[in-house]
Amino acid sequence: MPQNLLDLDLDGLTAWFAELGEKPFRARQVFHWMHQAGVADFAQMTDIAKSLREKLQQQAMIVAPAIKYAHASADGTRKWLFDVGPSGGTAGDQAWRNGIETVFIPEDDRGTLCVSSQVGCALECTFCSTGRQGFNRNLTVAEIIGQLWVAQHSLKTAPNRTAPNHGAGEISERPVTNVVMMGMGEPLANFENVVTALGIMLDDHAYGLSRRRVTVSTSGLVPAMDRLAERCPVALAVSLHAPTDALRDQIVPINRKYPLRELMAACRRYLVHAPRDFITFEYVMLAGVNDQPEHARQLIELTRQVPCKFNLIPFNPFPDSGYDKPRAEAMRVFREILQDAGYVVTTRKTRGDDIDAACGQLAGKVADKSGRVMKRMHKEAA
């Protein structure tokens, strides 16, 4: 089967070219064409020898995940559903398909792409609609970086197809300035593929993103956090969602394996290597569950030794979630308690909820591939 070149970082592509008997600069040329110009047809790589282009057409391909559909929100948010193949199950006479979703959020000073790392998620956070799917598989490097590849080049206006860095013109301004690994899945549970994709995002021969502008969000896989600090330290966000082990054990089950004391220690270790001098704690606010003043005060005590800022996220209800959106007054009081203690606090805007792209809705309409919901319903009915 032909090699999908989107699966390879520059070192991997250089090694693959060496196996073909080609020099390293040829790998850099193709890398530029592929990532900076968005070209998938070797015939269009006009500064490459015809003999090499013919060889590549026989032995390689550049294939991103197929777009199932794309939606644009009234607020400018864009969402793509990518089809990444059959899951192996059946629904009636139709084979179930694996779907992953990617969201682009435009701001005045940046364009942020929210990227998925897995089909579904195995961590089972109780408030997360993605977790309701169960876990199917990890995404490949090509499927991860392919989300950025599609977004970057489809969002450009009148993209210039001339060769980058060869004096024949310039590519239009890049719309994606920030990437957050906050889509479907736990990025650190797909460690090697995610780190390889991060390296491509950061590579000046590809997307040239700053480490400060690439964020990995984790629910708290402590050993993998330490490995990320060593291999590819980018900005880090931790999905916290509770200030005590007793509550976090209930809503973020991975806490039973890596409790808060271990998680806070891992955050302090990460900051030694991080491109930013703080950790972002993501906190989905659930009405009557974790949004009370005492919870805010407990957060202050928990994070006293960790330089951090908080991103408060109002819960976005989905069918049968069992949770409600917090009241505006509860969020205001919670935020002010943290701010009065000296913390930087942001409240995430709900963006793209008319196309199910808001936080917690990424997989709101994707089939429950694991059958977990049906099994639970059968059990409750028994």
C-alpha positions as CSV (number, residue, x, y, z in Angstrom):
1,M,0.0,0.0,0.0
2,P,1.3,3.5,-0.8
3,Q,2.8,5.5,2.1
4,N,0.6,8.3,3.3
5,L,3.1,11.1,3.7
6,L,0.9,12.9,6.2
7,D,1.8,10.2,8.6
8,L,5.5,11.4,8.6
9,D,7.3,14.3,10.3
10,L,10.2,15.8,8.5
11,D,12.7,13.3,10.0
12,G,10.5,10.4,9.0
13,L,9.9,11.8,5.5
14,T,13.7,12.3,5.1
15,A,14.4,8.7,6.1
16,W,11.7,7.4,3.8
17,F,13.2,9.4,0.9
18,A,16.6,8.0,1.7
19,E,15.1,4.5,1.2
20,L,14.1,5.7,-2.3
21,G,17.7,6.9,-2.9
22,E,16.7,10.5,-2.7
23,K,18.5,13.4,-1.0
24,P,17.2,15.2,2.1
25,F,16.4,18.4,0.3
26,R,13.8,16.6,-1.8
27,A,12.0,15.6,1.4
28,R,12.0,19.2,2.5
29,Q,10.5,20.3,-0.8
30,V,7.7,17.8,-0.6
31,F,7.1,18.7,3.0
32,H,6.7,22.4,2.0
33,W,4.4,21.6,-0.8
34,M,2.3,19.3,1.3
35,H,1.9,21.4,4.5
36,Q,2.6,25.0,3.5
37,A,0.9,25.0,0.0
38,G,-1.7,22.3,0.8
39,V,-0.9,20.4,-2.4
40,A,-1.9,16.7,-2.5
41,D,-1.2,16.0,-6.2
42,F,2.5,15.3,-6.9
43,A,2.0,16.4,-10.5
44,Q,1.5,20.0,-9.2
45,M,4.9,20.0,-7.4
46,T,6.5,21.7,-10.3
47,D,10.0,22.3,-9.0
48,I,10.5,18.5,-8.4
49,A,12.0,16.3,-11.1
50,K,9.4,14.6,-13.2
51,S,11.1,11.2,-12.5
52,L,10.6,11.7,-8.8
53,R,7.1,12.9,-9.2
54,E,6.3,9.7,-11.1
55,K,8.0,7.6,-8.4
56,L,5.9,9.3,-5.7
57,Q,2.7,8.7,-7.6
58,Q,3.4,5.0,-7.6
59,Q,4.7,4.7,-4.0
60,A,3.1,7.5,-2.0
61,M,-0.1,9.4,-1.4
62,I,-1.2,12.5,0.6
63,V,-4.6,11.7,2.0
64,A,-6.3,13.6,4.8
65,P,-9.5,12.3,6.4
66,A,-12.6,12.6,4.2
67,I,-15.0,15.4,4.9
68,K,-18.5,14.0,5.6
69,Y,-20.0,17.5,6.1
70,A,-18.9,21.0,7.0
71,H,-21.1,23.6,8.8
72,A,-20.7,27.3,9.4
73,S,-22.2,28.9,12.5
74,A,-23.8,32.3,12.6
75,D,-20.9,33.5,14.8
76,G,-18.3,32.4,12.3
77,T,-17.4,29.1,13.9
78,R,-16.8,26.3,11.4
79,K,-17.1,22.6,12.1
80,W,-16.1,19.6,10.0
81,L,-17.2,16.0,10.5
82,F,-14.5,13.7,9.1
83,D,-15.2,10.1,8.1
84,V,-12.3,7.9,9.3
85,G,-13.6,4.6,8.2
86,P,-15.9,1.8,9.3
87,S,-16.0,0.9,13.0
88,G,-16.7,-2.8,12.4
89,G,-20.2,-2.8,13.8
90,T,-23.5,-2.6,11.9
91,A,-26.6,-0.6,12.2
92,G,-29.4,-2.2,10.2
93,D,-27.9,-2.8,6.8
94,Q,-25.4,0.0,7.0
95,A,-21.9,-0.3,8.4
96,W,-21.3,2.2,11.2
97,R,-18.8,4.8,10.4
98,N,-16.2,6.4,12.6
99,G,-16.7,10.2,12.8
100,I,-14.4,12.8,14.3
101,E,-15.1,16.4,14.6
102,T,-12.9,19.5,14.3
103,V,-13.9,23.1,15.2
104,F,-12.5,26.4,14.0
105,I,-13.2,29.4,16.2
106,P,-12.3,32.8,14.8
107,E,-11.4,35.7,17.1
108,D,-10.3,39.2,16.4
109,D,-6.6,38.4,17.1
110,R,-6.4,34.7,16.4
111,G,-8.0,31.7,14.7
112,T,-8.1,28.6,17.0
113,L,-8.6,25.1,15.7
114,C,-9.9,22.4,18.1
115,V,-8.4,19.1,17.1
116,S,-9.5,15.5,17.9
117,S,-7.0,12.8,18.9
118,Q,-9.2,9.7,19.2
119,V,-12.5,8.2,18.0
120,G,-14.6,8.5,21.1
121,C,-12.9,8.4,24.5
122,A,-12.3,5.8,27.2
123,L,-12.1,8.1,30.2
124,E,-15.9,8.3,30.8
125,C,-16.1,11.8,32.3
126,T,-19.8,11.8,33.2
127,F,-20.6,15.3,31.8
128,C,-18.9,14.7,28.4
129,S,-21.0,13.8,25.4
130,T,-17.9,12.3,23.6
131,G,-17.5,9.9,26.5
132,R,-21.0,8.6,25.9
133,Q,-19.7,7.1,22.6
134,G,-17.2,4.9,24.4
135,F,-13.8,4.4,22.8
136,N,-13.2,3.0,19.4
137,R,-9.6,3.7,18.4
138,N,-6.7,6.1,18.3
139,L,-6.3,8.4,15.4
140,T,-3.2,8.1,13.2
141,V,-0.8,10.9,12.7
142,A,-2.3,11.6,9.2
143,E,-5.8,11.8,10.8
144,I,-4.6,14.2,13.4
145,I,-2.5,16.5,11.3
146,G,-5.0,16.1,8.5
147,Q,-7.5,18.1,10.5
148,L,-5.2,21.0,10.5
149,W,-4.2,20.4,6.9
150,V,-7.9,20.6,5.8
151,A,-8.8,23.6,7.9
152,Q,-5.7,25.6,7.1
153,H,-6.1,25.3,3.3
154,S,-9.9,25.3,3.0
155,L,-10.1,28.5,5.1
156,K,-7.7,30.4,2.9
157,T,-9.1,32.8,0.5
158,A,-7.8,32.4,-3.1
159,P,-4.9,30.1,-2.0
160,N,-1.7,30.6,-4.0
161,R,-0.5,27.2,-5.3
162,T,3.0,28.4,-6.1
163,A,5.9,26.7,-4.5
164,P,6.7,28.0,-1.0
165,N,10.1,29.6,-0.5
166,H,11.1,29.4,-4.1
167,G,10.4,33.0,-5.1
168,A,7.4,32.4,-7.2
169,G,4.8,34.0,-5.0
170,E,3.5,34.0,-1.5
171,I,0.8,31.9,0.2
172,S,-2.1,33.9,1.6
173,E,-2.2,34.6,5.3
174,R,-2.6,31.5,7.5
175,P,-6.0,31.5,9.2
176,V,-5.1,29.0,11.9
177,T,-2.8,30.6,14.5
178,N,-3.6,28.4,17.5
179,V,-4.3,24.7,17.9
180,V,-5.9,23.2,21.0
181,M,-5.9,19.4,21.4
182,M,-9.3,19.6,23.1
183,G,-11.5,17.8,20.6
184,M,-12.7,14.2,20.9
185,G,-10.5,11.9,22.9
186,E,-7.7,12.2,25.5
187,P,-4.6,13.3,23.7
188,L,-2.1,11.8,26.1
189,A,-3.7,8.4,25.7
190,N,-2.6,8.5,22.1
191,F,0.8,9.8,23.0
192,E,3.2,8.9,20.2
193,N,0.8,9.9,17.4
194,V,-0.1,13.1,19.1
195,V,3.5,14.1,19.8
196,T,4.5,13.4,16.2
197,A,1.6,15.5,15.0
198,L,2.6,18.3,17.4
199,G,6.1,18.2,16.0
200,I,4.7,18.8,12.5
201,M,2.6,21.7,13.8
202,L,5.7,23.3,15.3
203,D,8.0,22.7,12.4
204,D,9.0,25.8,10.5
205,H,8.9,23.8,7.3
206,A,5.3,23.0,7.9
207,Y,3.0,25.2,10.0
208,G,5.5,27.0,12.2
209,L,3.2,27.4,15.2
210,S,4.7,28.6,18.4
211,R,4.8,26.3,21.4
212,R,2.8,28.9,23.3
213,R,0.1,28.7,20.7
214,V,-0.3,24.9,20.8
215,T,-2.2,23.5,23.8
216,V,-2.6,20.0,24.9
217,S,-5.6,19.3,27.2
218,T,-5.5,16.3,29.5
219,S,-7.8,14.9,32.1
220,G,-4.7,14.1,34.2
221,L,-2.7,11.2,32.9
222,V,0.3,11.9,35.1
223,P,3.0,9.7,33.6
224,A,2.2,11.0,30.1
225,M,2.3,14.6,31.4
226,D,5.9,13.9,32.5
227,R,6.7,12.4,29.1
228,L,5.2,15.3,27.2
229,A,7.4,17.7,29.3
230,E,10.5,15.8,28.1
231,R,9.5,15.2,24.5
232,C,7.4,18.2,23.3
233,P,6.6,20.8,26.0
234,V,3.7,22.9,24.6
235,A,1.1,24.8,26.6
236,L,-0.8,22.6,29.0
237,A,-4.5,22.7,30.0
238,V,-5.8,20.3,32.7
239,S,-9.4,19.3,32.8
240,L,-9.9,19.7,36.5
241,H,-13.7,20.1,37.0
242,A,-13.6,19.4,40.8
243,P,-11.7,20.7,43.8
244,T,-11.7,17.5,45.9
245,D,-10.9,13.8,45.3
246,A,-14.3,12.8,46.5
247,L,-16.1,14.8,43.9
248,R,-13.6,14.4,41.1
249,D,-13.7,10.6,41.6
250,Q,-17.4,10.8,40.6
251,I,-17.3,13.0,37.6
252,V,-13.7,12.4,36.3
253,P,-13.0,8.7,37.0
254,I,-9.3,8.8,36.0
255,N,-8.9,10.7,39.3
256,R,-9.2,7.3,41.1
257,K,-5.9,6.3,39.5
258,Y,-4.1,9.7,39.6
259,P,-5.6,11.7,42.5
260,L,-5.4,15.4,42.9
261,R,-2.2,15.4,45.0
262,E,-0.3,13.5,42.2
263,L,-1.9,15.7,39.5
264,M,-0.9,19.0,41.2
265,A,2.7,17.7,41.6
266,A,2.8,16.8,37.9
267,C,1.6,20.3,37.0
268,R,4.5,21.8,39.0
269,R,7.0,19.5,37.3
270,Y,5.6,20.4,33.9
271,L,6.0,24.1,34.5
272,V,9.8,23.6,34.6
273,H,9.7,22.9,30.9
274,A,6.5,24.7,29.7
275,P,6.6,27.6,27.3
276,R,4.2,29.4,29.5
277,D,4.6,30.1,33.2
278,F,1.2,28.8,34.2
279,I,-1.2,25.9,33.8
280,T,-4.7,26.5,32.5
281,F,-7.3,24.6,34.6
282,E,-10.5,23.9,32.6
283,Y,-13.5,23.8,34.8
284,V,-16.9,22.8,33.4
285,M,-19.5,24.2,35.8
286,L,-22.4,21.8,36.6
287,A,-25.4,23.3,38.3
288,G,-25.6,22.3,41.9
289,V,-22.7,19.9,41.6
290,N,-19.4,21.9,41.5
291,D,-20.5,25.5,41.1
292,Q,-21.0,26.5,44.8
293,P,-18.9,29.1,46.7
294,E,-17.3,26.4,48.8
295,H,-16.1,24.7,45.7
296,A,-14.3,27.9,44.6
297,R,-12.7,28.2,48.0
298,Q,-11.6,24.6,47.9
299,L,-10.0,25.3,44.4
300,I,-8.0,28.1,45.9
301,E,-6.6,25.8,48.5
302,L,-5.9,23.0,46.1
303,T,-4.0,25.2,43.5
304,R,-2.1,27.4,46.0
305,Q,1.3,26.0,44.9
306,V,0.6,25.8,41.2
307,P,0.8,29.0,39.1
308,C,-2.4,28.8,37.1
309,K,-5.4,30.5,35.6
310,F,-8.9,29.2,35.4
311,N,-11.1,28.8,32.4
312,L,-14.7,28.4,33.6
313,I,-17.0,26.6,31.1
314,P,-20.7,26.6,31.5
315,F,-22.0,23.1,30.9
316,N,-23.8,22.7,27.6
317,P,-26.7,20.2,28.1
318,F,-27.1,17.2,25.8
319,P,-29.8,14.5,25.8
320,D,-29.8,12.4,29.0
321,S,-26.7,14.1,30.4
322,G,-28.2,14.2,33.9
323,Y,-26.7,17.7,34.4
324,D,-27.9,21.3,34.0
325,K,-26.3,24.5,32.9
326,P,-25.3,26.7,35.9
327,R,-27.1,29.9,36.7
328,A,-25.4,33.1,35.6
329,E,-25.4,34.4,39.2
330,A,-23.7,31.2,40.4
331,M,-21.0,31.6,37.8
332,R,-20.5,35.3,38.7
333,V,-20.0,34.6,42.4
334,F,-17.7,31.7,41.7
335,R,-15.6,33.8,39.3
336,E,-15.4,36.7,41.8
337,I,-14.2,34.4,44.6
338,L,-11.3,33.2,42.5
339,Q,-10.5,36.7,41.2
340,D,-10.5,38.2,44.7
341,A,-7.9,35.6,45.6
342,G,-5.7,36.9,42.8
343,Y,-6.4,34.4,40.0
344,V,-6.8,35.2,36.4
345,V,-10.2,33.8,35.4
346,T,-11.8,33.6,32.0
347,T,-15.3,32.4,31.2
348,R,-15.5,30.6,27.9
349,K,-17.9,31.9,25.5
350,T,-20.4,29.5,24.1
351,R,-19.5,29.4,20.4
352,G,-21.1,27.4,17.6
353,D,-23.9,25.9,19.6
354,D,-26.2,26.2,16.6
355,I,-24.1,23.6,14.9
356,D,-23.4,21.5,18.0
357,A,-19.8,22.8,18.1
358,A,-19.8,24.2,21.6
359,C,-17.8,22.6,24.3
360,G,-19.3,19.3,25.3
361,Q,-21.4,19.0,22.1
362,L,-18.7,17.8,19.8
363,A,-20.1,14.3,19.7
364,G,-23.7,15.1,20.6
365,K,-25.1,13.5,17.5
366,V,-22.6,10.7,16.9
367,A,-23.8,7.2,17.3
368,D,-23.0,5.3,20.6
369,K,-20.5,3.0,19.0
370,S,-19.8,1.1,22.2
371,G,-23.4,0.3,22.9
372,R,-22.9,1.6,26.4
373,V,-26.1,3.7,26.5
374,M,-28.2,0.7,25.2
375,K,-26.5,-1.6,27.7
376,R,-27.3,0.8,30.6
377,M,-30.9,1.2,29.5
378,H,-31.3,-2.6,29.3
379,K,-29.8,-3.0,32.8
380,E,-32.0,-0.3,34.2
381,A,-35.1,-1.9,32.7
382,A,-34.3,-5.3,34.0
